Amino acid sequence: MRVRNKKWSLEYFLEVRKEVLSTWPTGDSPLLDLDTAVETLRAVPEHKNFALKLLKADKEKRTYIQPRAGVATLQGHIELLKHLEQAGADFLPSTIDSYTRHNRYLEAQEGIEISEKEQRSFLNGFPAVNHGVEGCMEVLKAVNVPLQARHGTPDARLLSEIIHAAGWTSNEGGGISYNIPYAKNISLADSIYYWQYCDRLVGYYEDHGIHINREPFGPLTGTLVPPSIAITVGIIESILAATQGVKHISVGYGQCGNVVQDVAAIQMLKELTEYYLYTFGHKNMHITTVFHQWMGGFPKDEAEALGLISMASTVASLSKATKMITKTPVESIGVPTKEMNATGIKASKFVVNLLKDQAFPDSQKLNLEKEMIRKEVTCLMDKVIDLGLGDVAIGAIKAFEYGVIDIPFAPSKQTMGLVLPARDNEGCIRILEFGHLGMSEEVKNFHKDKLKERALKEDRALDFQMTVDDVYAVSEGSLIGRKA
Ligand SMILES: CC[C@H]1O[C@@H](n2cnc3c(N)ncnc32)[C@H](O)[C@@H]1O
């Protein structure tokens, strides 16, 4: 598949759409007629439009809360979401099940049937394609806050069609962020193409006055991902989305743990995304930020998990991230009950409310981290632009092929996996092994010096064991996996 960072013509989009809607019977609904879908979306009240509520949050300079949540049956899912709205969620998800994420709608159907029979969820999420537009409409009608599909789907074309036609005004994902961390061997050309379709659909709705939010998946593998790599992927996906007509984008970031570095990352995420969108000719974009509470291994103990959730909430709020994605005290176990999910929301909301009038102060350290992120993102984006001769779709595909962009601990064969992160003496994520990552010598020396400081302090070698120790550290109660 040859992809270009070029806006799809309406004719081409409508041609491909016929094939997309034929891939499962629920794609055959009259509610998927585009004029009908536009009217459905136009009828969504402002307080239930994701993009508009995010603009409100951004103006208030405070952090809104959103959990992840999804179960198999329609009634079970509605009951779950109403409970979480009661608990204080400002936005609601529908976390989509793994079968649907891999377009295995037959197994998703079987999962629904057994869940109905046994009265408990046999799926790890909400199978929106099988429930169809009508089912997704019922979910939206049952709640009073905006709804978003959260998943990990390389080919989310039918899923996106169905949730938007039901009035859901946000969709998470992207051609890189929903491929590399979620699939074994799907080509980036394919997944970027599929997500150009999803974004072109949003562009169609924007052309008809409907505002829909798109959210690249910031955390990627959620395992010690260097902030500049995560931010660069978010910028590339934002440019690709804007090309197709998307106007409202929330760029995400997974908490790394050192407070100064995390605040720097959130601030640079917005600044650099806006900068690159502007240089690529996309003016009047609405960019907001999303802070994901710790995405790595969680402590088993529920009280300790709640401590981690509260600490993450502190950092998110002080960073002024527009939205924060919450975790639950049973993160280390699995899909939470509605009660456990509500606990995570309430603890998070309590902290964010306490801190809403405060912001993280400027400091030399903060500015150093911001400048390092700027330098690193600039290195990577320069490479992507060069490799693609100005086309970031082509440039991104080549950058991954050559390892110039590389994401640690990814299941996908489409990334080289040579980059090794480790924490420095203050817990900032640095890069131990660069592989072919497109960073300057200055950046490499900075990271090496920072890691040497820690190695010296712990009297240990600068090696892979640091990475391993840091992967497990948080779940064992410390940020840095210090040598015993
Ligand atoms: C991105 C991965 C994260 O999504 C969360 N998650 C996945 N499926 C569900 C689910 N069905 N309900 C609640 N949380 C969920 C869980 O915290 C996991 O670590």
The ligand as an SDF file (V2000), in Angstrom:
LIG
                    3D

 19 21  0  0  0  0  0  0  0  0999 V2000
   -4.6660    0.8630   27.8340 C   0  0  0  0  0  0  0  0  0  0  0  0
   -4.5040   -0.2960   28.8080 C   0  0  0  0  0  0  0  0  0  0  0  0
   -5.3160   -0.0780   30.0710 C   0  0  0  0  0  0  0  0  0  0  0  0
   -6.6930    0.0390   29.7920 O   0  0  0  0  0  0  0  0  0  0  0  0
   -7.4200   -0.3420   30.9460 C   0  0  0  0  0  0  0  0  0  0  0  0
   -8.5240   -1.1780   30.4920 N   0  0  0  0  0  0  0  0  0  0  0  0
   -8.5270   -2.0260   29.4460 C   0  0  0  0  0  0  0  0  0  0  0  0
   -9.7550   -2.5740   29.3000 N   0  0  0  0  0  0  0  0  0  0  0  0
  -10.5350   -2.0380   30.2690 C   0  0  0  0  0  0  0  0  0  0  0  0
  -11.8980   -2.1810   30.6510 C   0  0  0  0  0  0  0  0  0  0  0  0
  -12.7260   -3.0040   29.9700 N   0  0  0  0  0  0  0  0  0  0  0  0
  -12.3730   -1.4840   31.7050 N   0  0  0  0  0  0  0  0  0  0  0  0
  -11.5330   -0.6550   32.3940 C   0  0  0  0  0  0  0  0  0  0  0  0
  -10.2370   -0.4650   32.0910 N   0  0  0  0  0  0  0  0  0  0  0  0
   -9.7540   -1.1530   31.0420 C   0  0  0  0  0  0  0  0  0  0  0  0
   -6.4590   -1.0250   31.9000 C   0  0  0  0  0  0  0  0  0  0  0  0
   -6.1310   -0.0910   32.8880 O   0  0  0  0  0  0  0  0  0  0  0  0
   -5.2570   -1.2560   31.0320 C   0  0  0  0  0  0  0  0  0  0  0  0
   -4.0800   -1.1870   31.7920 O   0  0  0  0  0  0  0  0  0  0  0  0
  1  2  1  0
  2  3  1  0
  3  4  1  0
  3 18  1  0
  4  5  1  0
  5  6  1  0
  5 16  1  0
  6  7  1  0
  6 15  1  0
  7  8  2  0
  8  9  1  0
  9 10  1  0
  9 15  2  0
 10 11  1  0
 10 12  2  0
 12 13  1  0
 13 14  2  0
 14 15  1  0
 16 17  1  0
 16 18  1  0
 18 19  1  0
M  END
$$$$
